[in-house]
Amino acid sequence: MKGLKGSKKIFVLCAIFVAIVSCTALLIKAIAADAESKKVPIDASLEQVDEIKDGSRFTCEAVNVPSSDAREDIIQDELEVKLLLDAFGKNLQKVFLLAPEDVVAASIEENYGDYVTPELLQKWQADPQSAPGRLVSSPWPDRIDILSIEMLDENQYLVYGEIIEVTSVELEKGGAAAKWPVTITVRKVDGRWLISDVTLGEYLERG
């Protein structure tokens, strides 16, 4: 009888020990899972960061993720850059590059002065043939199509695009009679976005 009672006691103690170990393992697993759910990956996207809004402290810090205010500033800056190039592109047809140099220089100041830096304006007036504009009566530059915008820093963007030239046919049916690849640097000067450099590529006629 004593041996049987001893065996039962050992069995009960073993059962208690196993239960304690099991509960401890489950508790550790639950704590680890909870901690994992609150982590923000180092390379977390903006959407992932925004999704975590339960007020808990992050177990690691997101790196290179701009704040909401910073993102709004970038969006606003890119919009202003696009508007600048849209307005500038519409004025290209007003500058006849083959006119007498003094006429071209005056036209450049009148039509480009609000959109480019003083340094670039002075450069184009001294050498009108280095400026974009209208070469012949038809086709003529109609607009600038933006292909991509690259942010160099908070005060400077690099824009890749095409000057689209049209005739009366393209005005009616759409498309382009010719394209002029262009790379444009846009810089913030005294709170205003201005074009600081324009590099023209190879002129591409249709067909």
Disulfide bonds with the S-S distance in Angstrom:
none
